[in-house]
């Protein structure tokens, strides 16, 4: 490693790590100086020795005698007022589990919306009850649980006081029941499924109820427009949590997986079967050690198709369960790990550690022989350590890959952190990335209950035996609130910056970004709930020469969201774009743009119906000049729900470009059909086609949860290649794959 990166990154990492670990109390006890939960909302969890029958009916004596936690307050549409419908919430516990009973009264029960039973299904279009549990009391991290009137199980992790990972799955259950008075939900959350410090008797808690047909949300705590539900710092507290049992803290999950693959070209059939094991152990009540051996991801959903019309790398999100669990611990600079675009925060486009780099190289699956992960809290420090051993395949040698992340929390919502990665999954060479970051955040800016976030980071990368060391650094100031949203940010990524285990959208660029949005809520104007207006300017210049490479000015002209839930972007929003090519760019096969300057303007228009409707549609049309010519892009989608078991959706993205260098069409079409026999047995079918690969694919996934923690998966993947024979258009069968996996969980 050269002196520049070694000094800049190494000293920064060491400093941040010392800050992280300084004055940390001996584990496992949490820091006595950790900030207390400050909220006027407080409720007592009633201890009970009575049996609770989980059936969604809150008629047992324990429920009848437990007090309610108090009234909820309306957040939308009438902030601060009483909800239009009454909600009663009661809390019980025994030694092994927390029970939450919710009675959601409704004066029009026939209009209750509950159409999705699938595990971790999207509930944004449903009536729902959502819960966060801040078991550490740190006002930053929490467990998330939610359900709808159909009894869907949705869970996740909240981190960094607002970020979420909804791909995390816990062992818990819920039952719901519809009545002539509304609907009720009965949650059972075992303490073995949660992490919390021993001896802590107060937890952060919040609950939200949404009545979708009214677009009404009511919360127990933090019912302000500026506050998002995942802002754990705005939660209330629950007490009387003494004598809880987490057991030994040992979870053992053996599994057996099988796969049959038929390759059409060679006619060869391959059958493979293997056992595997996942084990986790609570080293302390707040620190978990997870091990995996002979890892299998056969049950993972396929990626959504993308066609790249840019000069930069495509981004595909992580979907594998081993890496998704506790993913928030490795989050860097509060960056949401999503596909970057010019509307996403600038910091989201540099990710020092992106777990998808492990086990996947150039689209090929690399076997993971073993992995070890340590995640959790030590005092006020969030800690994550990951070590993975991958096997070898064609041209990809076996590798040992290592990641460590530490984040020291201070004040109510701020932190300073450090990250280090070691190893190269593609070359098995010594590649190191070191970085530090700091976040200063408040939800009470100037004492006015407003959000303000400052982030800064610095990362260095280096490879042994080369001089290709590089740096990336930047800072941002954000004011993300309901009426006004402001952002000022800058980011520099050197051309030699190459985090082997990370993701970078663009290199050799210096970004300046300025954005402002004004989103008023008119009291009475055409039935409008909120109007979104704004302007965003991005400027990318080259680091090595200072020359302007890209710029765009995007103007958001009233985007109207109605009280009905429908939205209309009837006016035209322009996006003024400047691009400079320094080398030829093949935007489509055979269509090559020459080096030079390009100025063009894109206009957009869209309309969407409310997600509460049985038939939901969205149409977006982008048109105007495009590089050296013109292009139209049409995005359409529709979702049809046949409650409570069927959901059908279809979408298409089509770009029709007419350039002097050539005409081309880019097309992606997909369709999904889901059927849920119950919240524990569901079938999903996904069909996708794009005209770039000329490949039609179908994946069918069956997941049967025999009981929470014990699952059977059956997955079918079939492909077809489209072409013409004898002048006729047809699809020819391609590879066929059948996978199955059975897993069983033992908890002590």
N, C-alpha and C positions, 0 to 999 in steps of 0.2 A: 504494500500500500504506500502510495506516495505521501510526502509530508503534508501537502495541502489538505487532502481529505482526511488523513489520519489525525491531523491537529484539529481541523474544524469540526469533524463529526465525533472523533474520539473524545476530545475535551468536553464537547457538548453532552455526549452520552454520559460520561463520568459525572459531570456536574449534576445533571438531572437525576441520575440514579442515586447520588448521595443525598439530594434533596428528598427523593422518594423515600429513602430508607432512614433518614435522620429522625431520631427521637421516636422511632416506631416502638410501641410497647411489645413486650414479649408475647408471642402468639400463644394461645388463640384469642386472647381477650381483645375486644375492640378498643380503640383509643378512647380514654376517658374524656378527651377534649373534643371528640366528634360533636358537631353541632346538633343540638336537640331539635326535634321536629316542632316547629312553631306554627301552630294552627289553632283556631278557635274550635275546630271540629274534633271531638273526641268521643269514643264509644267503648263500652265494656263488652268483652267477649264472655258470654255466659258458659261456665264450665258445667258439663253434664255427664252423668254416668248412665243415662238412659240410652237405649238402642235407637238409632236413627235408621229408618227404612228409606233408602234412596229411591223415591218414585216420583218426585216432583210435586207431591202433595204435602203441604205443610200443616198436617193435622195432628202430629204427635204432641204429646204433652210438653215435651221440651221446647218445641216451637211456640206453642201457645203461651207459655209462661215467660219466654225470653223477651226482653224489651226491644223495641225498634231502635235503630241508630239515629233516628230523627229524620226530618224532612229533607228532600232533595230540593235544589234550587235550579231554576231554568237558566241555561246558558244561551240557548237559541230557541226560538227567535226573539223572545222577550226577556232579555238579560235581567237577572235579579228577581224576577217575579216567580210566583208559585207555578209549578207545572200544571198543565191542563188535566193531567191524570195523576192519581195518587200512586205512590210507590212505597211499599213497606219492606225494610231490610232488617233481618235479624241475624245475629252471629252466635254460633255455638262452637264448642270444642270439647274433645275428650283428650286423652293422652296422645292419641295417634293422628288426629286429623282436625282440620278446621272445616266447619260446615257453615255455608252461607245460604240463607233462605231469602228469596226475593219474590214478593207478590206484586206483579205489575198490573194494577187495575186498569181497565179500559172500558169506557162507556159504549164503544162500538166494537165488540170483540170480533165480529165478522170481518172487520177491516184490518185485523192484525196481519202483519207481513212477516212470514217465516217460511222461506222456500228452499233453504239449503241445509242439507244434513251432513255434508262432507266434512271430514276432519281438516281443520285449518282452512276451510272455505272462506271466501270473502264475504264479510257481513256488512259491508258498507251500504248495501241496498236493503237491509233487513231491520226489523225491530230487533233490538239487542240489549243485553246487559253486559257491561265490561267492568273488570275489576283489576286494580293494581295492588300488589303487596310489597311494600318496601321493608323487607325483613331485617335489613341491616340498619335501618333508620338513618341512612346517609344522605337521603334526599336526592339521590342520583340514579340508583339502580333499583329494579323492581321485577317481580314476576307478574305476568299478565295472563288473565283468564277471561274468556267471554263465551257467551252462548246466545242463541236466538230461540224463538218459540218452538222450533223443530228439534231442538236439543243438540245442535252442532257443537263440537268441542274445538275451540280455538285457543291457542296459548302462545306465549312468546316471552322474550326477555326485553326489558327496558334498560338502557344504559345511557350515560352522559346526560341524564336529565332531559330526555326528549327523543333520543334515537331508539329504534326498536329492531328486534330480530324475531320475526314471527314464524321462523322455520324451526325454532326450538320446540321439542315435544316432551311433555312431562307425563307421568303416570298419575292420572286423576280421573274423575268422572263427574257428570252432571246429568240430571234428569229434569225434564220439563213437562208441564201439563197445561192444556188450554181449558178454560172454564167459561161459564157465562159472565163471569166478572172480569176476565182478562186472561193472563197467563202467569204461571209461577215457575220458578227455577230453584233447584236444590243442588248446590255444589258440595262435593266432598274433595278436599285437597289434603292428601296425606302429608304429614310433616317430613316423611322420608323423601318426598319429592322437592323439598325446599332446602335452601342453605340459609342458615342464620346463626348468629353468635350465641353460644350457650349463656344462659342467664339473662338474656335480653327479654324483657316482659312487655315492651311497647314496640309496635310496628307501625310503619306508615301504611295508610289504607285510603283508597278512594274507590268510588263506584259511580258508574254513569249508566243512564237509561236513555235509549233513543227510540222515539216513536216516528218511524220513517215517513208515514203518510203525511204527517204534520211537519216534517223536518225539524222536529223538536228534540233537543238534548237537555237532560237535567243531570246535575252532579251533586254529590254530597259535599265536596270541597272544591274550591278553585273554579267556581262557575263564572268565569270572566272570559270575554271574547279574546283577550290577549293570551290566554292560557290554554295550551293544548293538554289533552288528557294524559299524555305520557310525560308531562313535566312533573316529576315525582316530588319536587320541592313544594308543590301546591297541595299535596295530599294532606288528609287529616291523620289521626292516629287511633289505634285500637289498643286496649290494655287488657290486663289479666291473662297473660300468656305464660304462666309459670308451669313448670313441670312437664314440658313437652318432650316427647320421645322421638329422636331421629334414628333410633336403632343403632346398630354397629356402624352404619354408614357404608356398607358393602353392597354393591349392585353387580350381579354377574349375569351377562346376557350371552349365552352360547347361541350360535345359529348354524344352519346348514343351507348352502346355496347350490343351485344347479343351473346349467345353461346348455342349450342345444342351439347350434348355429349351422345353418345351411347356406353355403356360398353358391350362388347361381352360376357364376362363371366357371368354376372348377368342378362343381357338382359334389364337392366334398362336404361331409357332415362331421361336425365336431361336437362331442359331448364332454362336458366338464362338470365336476362336482367337487365341492370343498367345504370343510367345516371352518368355522371361525369363532372368535371370542372377543367380546367387549366387556371390560371390567372397570368399574369406578369405585373409588374408596375415599371417604371423607377423612383426610389426614387430620383436619380440625373441622369443627362445625362450619367454618367459613372457607375452607381450602380443599379442593377436590382433585384427586389424581385419577386420570383416565388412561387406560391402556387398551390398545386394539391389536389383534393379531390376525393375519390372513384376511385382511379387510375386504369386504365386498360391498359394492354400491349398485348392485343390479336392479334395485327397486327405484332408483333415481329417475325423475322425469327427464324427458329429452329437452334440449334447448329450443327456444323459439327461433325460427328462421330469421336471418338478417341478410340483406344485400348491401355491400359496402360501396357507396358512391362518394366516399371521401378518401383522402390520402392517409388516413390514420387507422390505427388498429381498432377492430370491433371489440366490444365489451360483452362478455357473457357472464351472468351472475352465478355465484356458487349455489349448488343445490344439494350437496352431499351432507348427510346428517352429522357425521363425525366432525366436520369442519364448521358446521353451522352452530352447533352447541357451543355456547360461551364465546361466540365470535366477537361480541362486543368488547371483550377484554383486550383484543388485539387491535381495536379500532384506533386509527391514528388521526390526530387533528380534527376529531369530531366529524370526519368525512363519511357521509353515507356511501356505502359501497354499491353504487348504482351506475348505470350507463351515463357517462358525462355528456353534457351538451351545453349550449351557450346559455341555457336558463338555469343550470345547476350551479351551486357555489363553486368558485374557482378552486377551493381546496380539495374538492371531490375528484379532481383529475390527476392527482398524484397519490398513489397508494403504495407505501413501502412494502407491505405484506398483503398479498392477495392469495388466499389459500387455493384458488383454482390452478395456480401454477404447480401445485403438488399433485402428482398422479395423472396429469394430462399434459402431453407434449405434442404440439402441432396437431391437435385433434385426436391423437392416439392415446388410449388408456394405458397407463403404466401401473403395474401391480404395486400395491402398498403392502409390504411384508409385515411391518409392525409400526406402531406409533405410540407415543407417550405424551400426555398433556397434563399440565398442572395449572389450574385456574382457581381464582377466588380472591379473597381479601386477607391481607395481613395488616391489622390495624386500619389506618386510613389509606393504605396503598392497595390499588387493584393490581393483580399480578397474573401474568400468563406466560407459560413456557411450553413450547411444542417441539418435539423431536420426532421425525418420521424417517423410516428407512424404506426406500423404494427399490423394486426389483429392476431387472434389465429387460429390454425388448430390442427390436431392431434399431441399431444406431443410437440407442439411448442406454448408457451404462447405469448400473446401480448407483444410488446416491444416498447420502445422509444429509438431511435438511433440518435446520435448527432456527427457531424464532424465540425471542424473549421480549416481553413488553412489561413495563412498569409505569404506573400512573399514580402519582401522589396527590391526593385531594386536599384542598385547602379552601378556606372561606366556605360559603354555602354551595357554590356551583362551579368552582374553578379547580384547575389542576395543572401540574407540570409533569411531563412524562418523557420516557425514552424507549427506543426500540432498537433491536439488533437482529439481523438475519444472517445466516451463514449457509452457503451451499448454492449450487446451481443445478436445478433439476434436469437440464438438458445436456450438460457437459461433464458433470461430476468433477468440476474444478472448484478452486477456492474463490468464492465470490462473497463479499461482505457488504452489508448495508447497515449504516448507523444513522440514527436520527433522534432529534429531540423536538418536543412540541409543548406549547403552553396555551391554555384557554382561560380567559377571564370572562365570566358570565354572570349576569344578574337578571332576575325577573322583577326587580323593583328599582329600575333606573330613575334617578332623581326623585325617589319616593313616590312615583306615580304608577306603580305596578305595570311597568313596561319592560320588554325584553331587550337586552343589549349583549352582544357576544363579540369578543375579540379573540382571534386565533392567530398564532404564529408558529412556524415550523422551519426546521432545517434538516436536510437529509443528505448523506454522502454515500456513494457507492464505489467499490473498487474490486478489481480482479487481480489475483496473484499472477505475477510474471508479465503484466501489461502496464501500460501507462494510461489506460482508459478510465481514469478516475473521473467522477463527475459529481456535481452538486445540484440540489434543488432546494429552494427556500422561498418563503412567501409569508404574507400576513393578510388578514381580512378583518374588517369591522362591519358587523351586521346589526340592523335594527329590525328584527322580524316581528311585526305586530299586526294587529287586525286591520287597522285603517291605513297606517303608513308602514311601508317596508323599504328599507334603504340598505345599500351595500356598497362598500368600497374595498377593493382587494387588488393585490398584486402577487404574481407568482413568476419565478424564474426556474427554468429547467434547462440545464446545459445539455449540449448535444451528446456528451459522453456519459451522461447520467443513465445508469442501466441497473436498476434493482432486479437481481435475478429472480427473486421471489415476489416481485411487486408488479404493479401495472402503472403505466404512464401513457396518457392519451397522446401527447405531443412532446417532442424533444426539440432542443435548440430554439426555444421560444421564451419571450418575456411577455407576460400577460398583464394588462391593466384593464380592470373591469369596474364600471360604475353603473349602478342600477337604482331605480326609484319606482315605487308603485303607490298609487293612491286608490284605496278600495272603500269608497263610502257605502253606507247602508241607509238609503233613503227611507223615510217613514212611510210615505204613500206616493209611489210613482210607478204606475204600470205593473204593479204586483212584483216589483223587483226586490229581492232580498239583499243583494250586494252587487256593486259594479266595480270591475277590476280595470284599472288603467295604469299604464306605466311606460317606462323607457329603459332599455338596457343597452349599454355600449361595451363592446369587447374589442381590444386592440392587441394583436399578436405581432411582435417584432422579433427578428432573429437575434440571438445572443451574440453570435460571432461577428456579424457585420452591422447590426443595428437597423437593418432595412426592415420596412414594414412588410409583413408576410400575409396577414389577414386582418380584417376588421369588419364589424357589422354593427349596425344601429337598428335595434328592433323596437318598434313602437306598438304598444298594446292600446288599441282604441276600444272604447267600452265593451267589455266582455260581461254580459249581463247574466246573472244567476237569479232565477225567479223563485218566489216562495213555493211554487209548485214543485221545485226540484229540477225543472228544465233549465237549460242554459242556451244562450244565443249570442254568437259573435257575428252579428249581422253586418257590422261595418268592416272595412278592410284594414287589416293591420300590416303595415309595410315592414320589410326587413331589408335594409340597404346593405349590400355586401360588397366587400373588396377582397380580391384574392390575387396573389402574385405567385406564379409558378417559376421556380428556378431550374427545374428539370421537367421533361415531358411527363404527363400524367395520363395514364390509361384509365379513364373513368368507367369504361365498359369494354368488353372484348372487341378490339379493332377500332375503337373510338379513342384517339389519342389527342389530348390537348397540348398545344405547344407552350414553351416557356413564354412568360410575359404577364402583363397586368390585365385583370378582368374586373369589370364593375357590372353588377346586375342587381335587380330589385325583385324580391319575392313578396307576394301578397297572400294573405291567408284569410279564410272565412270558415266558420264551423257552426254547427248546431247539434245539440244533444238533448235527448229526452231524459226525464228523471229516472234514476236507477230504481226507484220504488215501483215503477210500472212493470207489469208482466212482460211487456215487450219494450226493450230499451234499445235505442238506436243512436248512432253518432256518425256524422258525416263531416269531413274536413276537406277543403279544397285549397291547394296552394298552386299559384300560377305566377307567370311573369317571366322576365328574362332569367337566363340561367347559363352561367359561363359565357360562351360565345354565341349562344342562341336562346332558345326558349324551352320551357318545360312546364308540364302540368302534373301535379301529384294529387291523387284522389285516395283518401283514407276513409274506409267505411267499416262499420262494425255493428253488430246487432246481437242481443241476448234475449232469448225467450225462455221463460220459466213456467214450468207446469208443476206447481207445488203439490206435495212437498218433496218429490223424488227426482224429477227430470229438470235438467238445464241444458239448453242448446245455445251455442254461440258460434258466430262466424265473423271473420274479418278479412279485409283485403287492403293491401297497400300497393298502388300502381303508379309508376312514374313514366310519363311519356315525354321523352326528350327529343328535341329537334335542333341539332347543332350542325354547323357547316362541316365539322369533321365526321359527322355521321348521325343517324337517328338510332335510338334504341329505346326499348321498353324494359323496365325492371318491375317484376311482379311477385308478390308474396301473398298466398292465399292460405287461410287456415280455418279449421272448424273443430269444435270440441263438443262432445256429448257426454254428460255426466248423469249417472243414475245412482241414487243412494237408497238401498233397501232399509237402512237404519243408520244412525250416526257411527256404527261400528262395521258396516259392510257397504263398500262403495266401488263403483266401476267408472273409470274415466277413459274416454277415447279421444285422441288428438290426431288429426289429419293435417298435414302441411305440404305445401308445394311452393317452389320458387323456380322461375325460369332461368336463373343463372346456373344452378346445379342440374336443372331438369330432373329433379328427383322428387317423387311423391312418397311420403312416408306416413305410416300409421302406427301409433302406439296405443295399446290397450292395457290399462293397469287395474288390477283388482287388489284391494286391500281389505282384509278381514281381520278385525281386532277381536280375537276370541275373548279376551279380557284385557284391560289396560296393561300394556307392557308386553303382551304376547300377540304377535302379528304373523299373518301369512300373506305373502305377496305373490302375485302371478302377473307376469308382464310379457306381452307379445309385441315384437317390433317387426314390421314388414315394410320393405321398400320396393319401389317401382321406378324404372328409368323411362322417361318419355322420349319418343322418337318417331320416325316415320319409316314405314316399310311398305313397299309397293305403292308409294304415294298416299298411304293412309296413316292418319294420326293414331298412335296407340301407345299404351304403357306396357313395358315388358317387366315381368317380375325380377326383383333383385334379391338381395340377401334376406333371409328369414331368421329371426332369433326368438327363442322362447326361454324365459328366465323365471326361476322361482326361488323364494327365500322364506324360511321359517325361523322365527326368533322367539326365544322364551326368556323371561326376566325373573331372576331370583333376587329378593331383597332381604337383607338381614339388618 
